[in-house]
Amino acid sequence: MEAKIVTGPDVIATSVRSTPSVPRRCVMQKDALVLARTQVERHIKDTYMKKVNAPVGVRPILKCWMELSEA
């Protein structure tokens, strides 16, 4: 699973906007979700953590997660 990681409030808002008729259900397998989380954590480490020059050993904390499925 190689999905695009979007950042920034405007891009995220556009990506998650839906209508009330969109079904709310989890369709991804646990292994795919674990892989996606690993990719997001790596992205944070390689972008934001380097940009703020975080000390070695400091890890980001994932505060929010949203699964988006193609309908």
Distance bins in CASP14 RR format, pairs under 12 A and 6 or more apart:
PFRMAT RR
TARGET T0000
AUTHOR 0000-0000-0000
RMODE 2
METHOD distances of the structure
MODEL  1
1 28 0 0 0 0 1 0 0 0 0 0 0
1 29 0 0 0 0 1 0 0 0 0 0 0
1 31 0 0 0 0 1 0 0 0 0 0 0
1 32 1 0 1 0 0 0 0 0 0 0 0
1 33 0 0 0 0 1 0 0 0 0 0 0
1 34 0 0 0 0 0 1 0 0 0 0 0
1 35 1 0 1 0 0 0 0 0 0 0 0
1 36 1 0 0 1 0 0 0 0 0 0 0
1 37 0 0 0 0 0 1 0 0 0 0 0
1 38 0 0 0 0 0 1 0 0 0 0 0
1 39 1 0 0 1 0 0 0 0 0 0 0
1 40 0 0 0 0 0 1 0 0 0 0 0
1 67 0 0 0 0 0 1 0 0 0 0 0
2 32 0 0 0 0 0 1 0 0 0 0 0
2 35 0 0 0 0 1 0 0 0 0 0 0
2 36 0 0 0 0 1 0 0 0 0 0 0
2 39 1 0 0 1 0 0 0 0 0 0 0
2 43 0 0 0 0 0 1 0 0 0 0 0
3 15 0 0 0 0 0 1 0 0 0 0 0
3 28 0 0 0 0 0 1 0 0 0 0 0
3 32 0 0 0 0 1 0 0 0 0 0 0
3 33 0 0 0 0 0 1 0 0 0 0 0
3 35 0 0 0 0 1 0 0 0 0 0 0
3 36 1 0 0 1 0 0 0 0 0 0 0
3 37 0 0 0 0 0 1 0 0 0 0 0
3 39 1 0 0 1 0 0 0 0 0 0 0
3 40 0 0 0 0 1 0 0 0 0 0 0
3 43 0 0 0 0 0 1 0 0 0 0 0
3 67 0 0 0 0 0 1 0 0 0 0 0
3 68 0 0 0 0 1 0 0 0 0 0 0
3 69 0 0 0 0 0 1 0 0 0 0 0
3 70 0 0 0 0 0 1 0 0 0 0 0
4 11 0 0 0 0 1 0 0 0 0 0 0
4 12 0 0 0 0 0 1 0 0 0 0 0
4 15 0 0 0 0 1 0 0 0 0 0 0
4 36 0 0 0 0 0 1 0 0 0 0 0
4 39 0 0 0 0 0 1 0 0 0 0 0
4 40 0 0 0 0 0 1 0 0 0 0 0
4 43 0 0 0 0 0 1 0 0 0 0 0
4 68 0 0 0 0 0 1 0 0 0 0 0
5 11 0 0 0 0 0 1 0 0 0 0 0
5 12 0 0 0 0 0 1 0 0 0 0 0
5 15 0 0 0 0 0 1 0 0 0 0 0
5 36 0 0 0 0 1 0 0 0 0 0 0
5 37 0 0 0 0 0 1 0 0 0 0 0
5 38 0 0 0 0 0 1 0 0 0 0 0
5 39 1 0 0 1 0 0 0 0 0 0 0
5 40 1 0 0 1 0 0 0 0 0 0 0
5 41 0 0 0 0 0 1 0 0 0 0 0
5 42 0 0 0 0 1 0 0 0 0 0 0
5 43 1 0 1 0 0 0 0 0 0 0 0
5 44 0 0 0 0 1 0 0 0 0 0 0
5 46 0 0 0 0 0 1 0 0 0 0 0
5 47 0 0 0 0 1 0 0 0 0 0 0
5 48 0 0 0 0 0 1 0 0 0 0 0
5 68 0 0 0 0 0 1 0 0 0 0 0
6 12 1 0 1 0 0 0 0 0 0 0 0
6 13 0 0 0 0 1 0 0 0 0 0 0
6 14 0 0 0 0 1 0 0 0 0 0 0
6 15 1 0 1 0 0 0 0 0 0 0 0
6 16 0 0 0 0 1 0 0 0 0 0 0
6 40 0 0 0 0 0 1 0 0 0 0 0
6 43 0 0 0 0 0 1 0 0 0 0 0
6 66 0 0 0 0 0 1 0 0 0 0 0
6 68 0 0 0 0 1 0 0 0 0 0 0
7 13 0 0 0 0 0 1 0 0 0 0 0
7 15 0 0 0 0 0 1 0 0 0 0 0
7 40 0 0 0 0 0 1 0 0 0 0 0
7 43 0 0 0 0 1 0 0 0 0 0 0
7 44 0 0 0 0 1 0 0 0 0 0 0
7 47 1 0 0 1 0 0 0 0 0 0 0
7 48 0 0 0 0 1 0 0 0 0 0 0
7 51 0 0 0 0 0 1 0 0 0 0 0
8 14 0 0 0 0 0 1 0 0 0 0 0
8 15 0 0 0 0 1 0 0 0 0 0 0
8 16 0 0 0 0 0 1 0 0 0 0 0
8 47 0 0 0 0 0 1 0 0 0 0 0
8 48 0 0 0 0 0 1 0 0 0 0 0
9 15 0 0 0 0 0 1 0 0 0 0 0
9 16 0 0 0 0 0 1 0 0 0 0 0
10 16 0 0 0 0 0 1 0 0 0 0 0
10 17 0 0 0 0 0 1 0 0 0 0 0
11 17 0 0 0 0 0 1 0 0 0 0 0
12 64 0 0 0 0 0 1 0 0 0 0 0
12 66 0 0 0 0 1 0 0 0 0 0 0
12 68 0 0 0 0 0 1 0 0 0 0 0
13 66 0 0 0 0 0 1 0 0 0 0 0
14 68 0 0 0 0 0 1 0 0 0 0 0
15 66 0 0 0 0 1 0 0 0 0 0 0
15 67 0 0 0 0 0 1 0 0 0 0 0
15 68 1 0 0 1 0 0 0 0 0 0 0
15 70 0 0 0 0 0 1 0 0 0 0 0
16 22 0 0 0 0 0 1 0 0 0 0 0
16 64 0 0 0 0 0 1 0 0 0 0 0
16 65 0 0 0 0 0 1 0 0 0 0 0
16 66 1 0 0 1 0 0 0 0 0 0 0
16 67 0 0 0 0 0 1 0 0 0 0 0
16 68 1 0 0 1 0 0 0 0 0 0 0
16 69 0 0 0 0 0 1 0 0 0 0 0
17 66 0 0 0 0 0 1 0 0 0 0 0
17 68 0 0 0 0 0 1 0 0 0 0 0
18 24 0 0 0 0 1 0 0 0 0 0 0
18 66 0 0 0 0 0 1 0 0 0 0 0
18 68 0 0 0 0 1 0 0 0 0 0 0
18 69 0 0 0 0 0 1 0 0 0 0 0
18 70 0 0 0 0 0 1 0 0 0 0 0
18 71 0 0 0 0 1 0 0 0 0 0 0
19 71 0 0 0 0 0 1 0 0 0 0 0
21 71 0 0 0 0 1 0 0 0 0 0 0
22 68 0 0 0 0 0 1 0 0 0 0 0
22 69 0 0 0 0 1 0 0 0 0 0 0
22 70 0 0 0 0 0 1 0 0 0 0 0
22 71 1 0 0 1 0 0 0 0 0 0 0
23 69 0 0 0 0 1 0 0 0 0 0 0
23 70 0 0 0 0 0 1 0 0 0 0 0
23 71 1 0 0 1 0 0 0 0 0 0 0
24 66 0 0 0 0 0 1 0 0 0 0 0
24 67 0 0 0 0 0 1 0 0 0 0 0
24 68 0 0 0 0 0 1 0 0 0 0 0
24 69 0 0 0 0 1 0 0 0 0 0 0
24 71 0 0 0 0 0 1 0 0 0 0 0
25 67 0 0 0 0 1 0 0 0 0 0 0
25 68 0 0 0 0 0 1 0 0 0 0 0
25 69 1 0 0 1 0 0 0 0 0 0 0
25 71 0 0 0 0 0 1 0 0 0 0 0
26 32 0 0 0 0 0 1 0 0 0 0 0
26 33 0 0 0 0 1 0 0 0 0 0 0
26 65 0 0 0 0 0 1 0 0 0 0 0
26 66 0 0 0 0 0 1 0 0 0 0 0
26 67 1 0 0 1 0 0 0 0 0 0 0
26 68 0 0 0 0 0 1 0 0 0 0 0
26 69 1 0 0 1 0 0 0 0 0 0 0
27 33 0 0 0 0 0 1 0 0 0 0 0
27 67 0 0 0 0 1 0 0 0 0 0 0
27 68 0 0 0 0 0 1 0 0 0 0 0
27 69 1 0 1 0 0 0 0 0 0 0 0
27 70 0 0 0 0 1 0 0 0 0 0 0
27 71 0 0 0 0 1 0 0 0 0 0 0
28 34 0 0 0 0 1 0 0 0 0 0 0
28 35 0 0 0 0 1 0 0 0 0 0 0
28 36 1 0 0 1 0 0 0 0 0 0 0
28 37 0 0 0 0 0 1 0 0 0 0 0
28 65 0 0 0 0 0 1 0 0 0 0 0
28 66 0 0 0 0 0 1 0 0 0 0 0
28 67 1 0 0 1 0 0 0 0 0 0 0
28 68 0 0 0 0 1 0 0 0 0 0 0
28 69 1 0 0 1 0 0 0 0 0 0 0
28 70 0 0 0 0 0 1 0 0 0 0 0
29 35 0 0 0 0 1 0 0 0 0 0 0
29 36 0 0 0 0 0 1 0 0 0 0 0
29 67 0 0 0 0 0 1 0 0 0 0 0
29 69 0 0 0 0 0 1 0 0 0 0 0
30 36 0 0 0 0 0 1 0 0 0 0 0
30 37 0 0 0 0 0 1 0 0 0 0 0
30 67 0 0 0 0 0 1 0 0 0 0 0
31 37 0 0 0 0 0 1 0 0 0 0 0
31 38 0 0 0 0 0 1 0 0 0 0 0
32 38 0 0 0 0 0 1 0 0 0 0 0
32 39 0 0 0 0 0 1 0 0 0 0 0
32 67 0 0 0 0 1 0 0 0 0 0 0
32 69 0 0 0 0 0 1 0 0 0 0 0
33 39 0 0 0 0 0 1 0 0 0 0 0
33 40 0 0 0 0 0 1 0 0 0 0 0
33 65 0 0 0 0 1 0 0 0 0 0 0
33 66 0 0 0 0 0 1 0 0 0 0 0
33 67 1 0 0 1 0 0 0 0 0 0 0
33 68 0 0 0 0 0 1 0 0 0 0 0
33 69 0 0 0 0 0 1 0 0 0 0 0
34 40 0 0 0 0 0 1 0 0 0 0 0
34 41 0 0 0 0 0 1 0 0 0 0 0
34 65 0 0 0 0 0 1 0 0 0 0 0
35 41 0 0 0 0 0 1 0 0 0 0 0
35 42 0 0 0 0 0 1 0 0 0 0 0
36 42 0 0 0 0 0 1 0 0 0 0 0
36 43 0 0 0 0 0 1 0 0 0 0 0
36 62 0 0 0 0 0 1 0 0 0 0 0
36 65 0 0 0 0 1 0 0 0 0 0 0
36 66 0 0 0 0 0 1 0 0 0 0 0
36 67 0 0 0 0 1 0 0 0 0 0 0
36 68 0 0 0 0 0 1 0 0 0 0 0
36 69 0 0 0 0 0 1 0 0 0 0 0
37 43 0 0 0 0 0 1 0 0 0 0 0
37 44 0 0 0 0 0 1 0 0 0 0 0
37 60 0 0 0 0 0 1 0 0 0 0 0
37 62 1 0 0 1 0 0 0 0 0 0 0
37 64 0 0 0 0 0 1 0 0 0 0 0
37 65 1 0 0 1 0 0 0 0 0 0 0
37 66 0 0 0 0 0 1 0 0 0 0 0
37 67 0 0 0 0 0 1 0 0 0 0 0
38 44 0 0 0 0 0 1 0 0 0 0 0
38 45 0 0 0 0 0 1 0 0 0 0 0
38 62 0 0 0 0 0 1 0 0 0 0 0
39 45 0 0 0 0 0 1 0 0 0 0 0
39 46 0 0 0 0 0 1 0 0 0 0 0
40 46 0 0 0 0 0 1 0 0 0 0 0
40 47 0 0 0 0 0 1 0 0 0 0 0
40 48 0 0 0 0 0 1 0 0 0 0 0
40 60 0 0 0 0 1 0 0 0 0 0 0
40 62 1 0 0 1 0 0 0 0 0 0 0
40 63 0 0 0 0 0 1 0 0 0 0 0
40 64 0 0 0 0 0 1 0 0 0 0 0
40 65 0 0 0 0 1 0 0 0 0 0 0
40 66 0 0 0 0 0 1 0 0 0 0 0
40 67 0 0 0 0 0 1 0 0 0 0 0
41 47 0 0 0 0 0 1 0 0 0 0 0
41 48 0 0 0 0 0 1 0 0 0 0 0
41 49 0 0 0 0 1 0 0 0 0 0 0
41 59 0 0 0 0 1 0 0 0 0 0 0
41 60 1 0 0 1 0 0 0 0 0 0 0
41 61 0 0 0 0 0 1 0 0 0 0 0
41 62 1 0 0 1 0 0 0 0 0 0 0
41 65 0 0 0 0 0 1 0 0 0 0 0
42 48 0 0 0 0 0 1 0 0 0 0 0
42 49 0 0 0 0 0 1 0 0 0 0 0
42 50 0 0 0 0 0 1 0 0 0 0 0
42 59 0 0 0 0 0 1 0 0 0 0 0
42 60 0 0 0 0 0 1 0 0 0 0 0
43 49 0 0 0 0 1 0 0 0 0 0 0
43 50 0 0 0 0 0 1 0 0 0 0 0
43 60 0 0 0 0 0 1 0 0 0 0 0
43 62 0 0 0 0 0 1 0 0 0 0 0
44 50 0 0 0 0 1 0 0 0 0 0 0
44 51 0 0 0 0 0 1 0 0 0 0 0
44 52 0 0 0 0 0 1 0 0 0 0 0
44 54 0 0 0 0 0 1 0 0 0 0 0
44 58 0 0 0 0 0 1 0 0 0 0 0
44 59 0 0 0 0 1 0 0 0 0 0 0
44 60 1 0 1 0 0 0 0 0 0 0 0
44 61 0 0 0 0 1 0 0 0 0 0 0
44 62 0 0 0 0 1 0 0 0 0 0 0
44 63 0 0 0 0 0 1 0 0 0 0 0
45 51 0 0 0 0 0 1 0 0 0 0 0
45 52 0 0 0 0 0 1 0 0 0 0 0
45 54 0 0 0 0 1 0 0 0 0 0 0
45 56 0 0 0 0 0 1 0 0 0 0 0
45 57 0 0 0 0 0 1 0 0 0 0 0
45 58 0 0 0 0 1 0 0 0 0 0 0
45 59 0 0 0 0 1 0 0 0 0 0 0
45 60 1 0 0 1 0 0 0 0 0 0 0
45 62 0 0 0 0 0 1 0 0 0 0 0
46 54 0 0 0 0 0 1 0 0 0 0 0
46 60 0 0 0 0 0 1 0 0 0 0 0
47 54 0 0 0 0 0 1 0 0 0 0 0
47 60 0 0 0 0 0 1 0 0 0 0 0
48 54 0 0 0 0 1 0 0 0 0 0 0
48 58 0 0 0 0 0 1 0 0 0 0 0
48 59 0 0 0 0 0 1 0 0 0 0 0
48 60 1 0 0 1 0 0 0 0 0 0 0
49 55 0 0 0 0 1 0 0 0 0 0 0
49 56 0 0 0 0 0 1 0 0 0 0 0
49 57 0 0 0 0 1 0 0 0 0 0 0
49 58 1 0 0 1 0 0 0 0 0 0 0
49 59 0 0 0 0 1 0 0 0 0 0 0
49 60 1 0 0 1 0 0 0 0 0 0 0
49 61 0 0 0 0 0 1 0 0 0 0 0
50 56 0 0 0 0 0 1 0 0 0 0 0
50 58 0 0 0 0 0 1 0 0 0 0 0
50 60 0 0 0 0 0 1 0 0 0 0 0
51 60 0 0 0 0 0 1 0 0 0 0 0
52 58 0 0 0 0 1 0 0 0 0 0 0
52 60 0 0 0 0 0 1 0 0 0 0 0
54 60 0 0 0 0 1 0 0 0 0 0 0
END
